Amino acid sequence: MITNLAVSFLTRPFLSDNRIMDIATAFDKKIPFLPGFIYIYVLAFLQWAVCILSVMLIDREKSDYYCIGISVGNIIAGIIFVAFPTIMAIRPEYSGGGFTGTLVRFIFAADNPPLNLFPSIHCLFSWGVMRMLFSVKRVPVPVKIFNAVFSCLVFLSVLFVKQHVIYDIPAGILAFEAGLFIAGIIFSVKNKRKGKELV
């Protein structure tokens, strides 16, 4: 998750104001703002940590493989952030009370201005840990299904709390898949070298 924070904040100084684009579609503008989904959005951080630590305890090599995929996916996302900067221009002003209102305002303030949207890092991570859990045979099927459903809720949450637009979701998934492809190459080279050393 270190690469997540680094990519999210260290790329901002390199963004040019005259190149920042709004890629919200007509469909995005019709999606309602549902502040209750902020809890799913925030709990995603816990999902990532629990999944990664659990797989690390069960199968260290597999966790290393997927974590490299996530990290490389984050780097790919960072490159896209600088090359193709986007902004969330349809974020609403929210003045709701209670803990939900406080949490929404905290997230909005932490991500102000709302840049670095395409691809969605939230979707990249939740898709990545979902794939990670499904790859481990020792993880019970109900746990895998629950995690997959939660990942789908995370995808919805980024839309309903107006942190992302629809294009950001598949872009996040593709960024992870590209990162995992590169991780596969790294592990293939590593295993070949190990094979040569054993001969």
C-alpha positions in Angstrom: 0.0 0.0 0.0 3.1 2.2 0.1 3.0 2.5 -3.7 -0.7 3.5 -3.4 0.1 6.5 -1.2 3.2 7.4 -3.2 1.4 7.3 -6.6 -1.6 9.2 -5.2 0.3 12.1 -3.8 3.7 12.3 -5.4 2.3 12.6 -8.9 0.3 15.7 -8.1 3.2 18.2 -8.5 3.7 16.9 -12.1 0.1 17.5 -13.2 -0.4 20.4 -15.6 -3.6 22.4 -15.0 -4.1 23.1 -18.7 -4.2 19.3 -19.5 -6.5 18.1 -16.7 -9.7 16.6 -18.3 -13.2 15.8 -17.1 -14.2 12.4 -18.6 -17.5 12.1 -16.8 -20.2 10.7 -19.1 -24.0 11.5 -19.2 -24.4 8.2 -17.3 -22.1 9.4 -14.5 -24.1 12.6 -14.1 -27.3 10.5 -13.5 -25.7 8.3 -10.8 -27.0 9.5 -7.4 -24.8 10.6 -4.5 -25.3 8.0 -1.7 -23.2 9.1 1.3 -23.8 5.8 3.1 -21.4 4.1 0.6 -18.5 6.0 2.2 -18.3 3.1 4.7 -17.6 0.6 1.9 -15.2 3.0 0.4 -13.2 3.3 3.6 -13.5 -0.4 4.6 -11.8 -1.2 1.3 -8.5 -0.3 3.0 -9.2 -3.0 5.6 -10.1 -5.5 2.9 -6.8 -5.0 1.2 -4.8 -5.4 4.4 -6.7 -8.4 5.6 -6.5 -10.2 2.2 -2.8 -9.5 1.7 -1.8 -10.5 5.3 -3.9 -13.7 5.1 -2.4 -14.9 1.8 1.0 -13.9 3.1 0.5 -16.4 6.0 -0.9 -19.1 3.8 1.3 -18.9 0.7 4.2 -16.4 0.8 5.3 -16.8 -2.8 1.8 -16.3 -4.1 1.3 -13.2 -1.9 4.7 -11.8 -3.3 3.5 -12.5 -6.8 0.2 -10.6 -6.4 1.7 -7.8 -4.4 4.3 -7.2 -7.1 1.4 -7.2 -9.6 -0.5 -4.6 -7.5 2.6 -2.5 -7.0 3.5 -2.5 -10.7 -0.2 -1.7 -11.5 0.1 1.3 -9.2 3.2 2.5 -11.0 1.4 2.1 -14.3 -1.5 4.1 -12.8 0.9 6.8 -11.7 2.3 7.1 -15.3 -1.2 7.5 -16.6 -2.1 10.1 -13.9 0.7 12.3 -15.2 0.2 11.6 -18.9 -3.6 11.7 -18.8 -4.7 13.7 -15.8 -8.4 13.8 -14.9 -10.6 15.5 -12.4 -13.9 14.8 -10.7 -15.9 17.8 -11.8 -19.3 16.5 -10.6 -18.5 16.0 -6.9 -21.3 17.5 -4.9 -21.1 19.9 -1.9 -22.1 17.8 1.1 -23.3 19.3 4.4 -24.8 16.2 6.0 -24.4 15.7 9.7 -23.4 12.8 12.0 -20.5 10.5 11.6 -21.3 9.8 7.9 -21.1 13.5 7.1 -17.8 13.8 9.0 -16.4 10.8 7.2 -17.5 12.1 3.7 -16.0 15.5 4.4 -12.7 14.0 5.6 -12.4 11.8 2.5 -13.3 14.8 0.2 -10.7 17.0 2.0 -8.0 14.4 1.8 -8.6 14.1 -1.9 -8.9 17.8 -2.8 -8.7 18.7 -5.6 -10.2 15.4 -6.8 -7.4 14.3 -9.2 -5.7 11.0 -10.1 -9.0 9.3 -11.0 -8.2 7.3 -14.2 -7.5 4.5 -13.4 -9.1 3.9 -10.0 -6.6 2.8 -7.4 -9.5 1.6 -5.2 -10.7 -0.7 -8.0 -7.2 -1.8 -8.8 -6.6 -3.0 -5.2 -10.0 -4.6 -4.6 -9.8 -6.4 -7.9 -6.2 -7.5 -7.2 -6.9 -8.9 -3.7 -10.0 -10.6 -5.1 -7.9 -12.3 -7.7 -5.3 -13.1 -5.1 -7.8 -14.9 -2.8 -9.3 -16.9 -5.6 -5.8 -18.1 -6.5 -5.2 -19.8 -3.1 -6.8 -23.2 -2.8 -6.7 -23.2 1.0 -9.0 -20.2 1.3 -12.6 -21.4 1.9 -15.0 -20.8 -1.0 -17.5 -18.7 1.1 -14.7 -16.4 2.0 -13.7 -16.0 -1.6 -17.4 -15.3 -2.6 -17.8 -12.8 0.3 -14.6 -11.0 -0.8 -15.7 -10.9 -4.5 -19.1 -9.4 -3.5 -17.3 -6.8 -1.3 -15.1 -5.9 -4.2 -18.2 -5.3 -6.4 -19.5 -3.1 -3.6 -16.2 -1.2 -3.7 -16.7 -0.6 -7.4 -20.1 0.8 -6.7 -18.9 2.9 -3.8 -16.4 4.9 -5.9 -19.3 5.9 -8.1 -21.9 6.6 -5.4 -19.6 8.7 -3.3 -18.5 10.6 -6.4 -14.8 9.7 -6.1 -14.7 8.3 -9.6 -16.5 8.0 -13.0 -17.4 4.8 -14.8 -14.3 4.7 -17.0 -12.1 4.6 -14.0 -13.3 1.2 -12.9 -12.3 -0.9 -15.9 -9.1 1.2 -16.2 -8.2 0.1 -12.6 -8.8 -3.5 -13.4 -6.7 -3.3 -16.6 -3.9 -1.6 -14.7 -3.8 -4.4 -12.2 -3.9 -7.1 -15.0 -1.0 -5.3 -16.7 0.9 -5.2 -13.5 0.3 -8.9 -12.9 1.5 -9.8 -16.4 4.7 -8.0 -15.7 5.0 -9.8 -12.3 4.6 -13.0 -14.2 7.6 -12.2 -16.3 9.6 -11.2 -13.3 8.8 -14.5 -11.5 9.4 -16.5 -14.7 12.9 -15.0 -15.0 13.5 -15.6 -11.3 12.5 -19.2 -11.5 14.7 -19.8 -14.5 17.6 -18.4 -12.7 16.9 -20.7 -9.7 16.7 -23.6 -12.1 20.1 -22.8 -13.5 21.6 -22.5 -10.0 20.3 -25.9 -9.1 21.9 -27.6 -12.1 
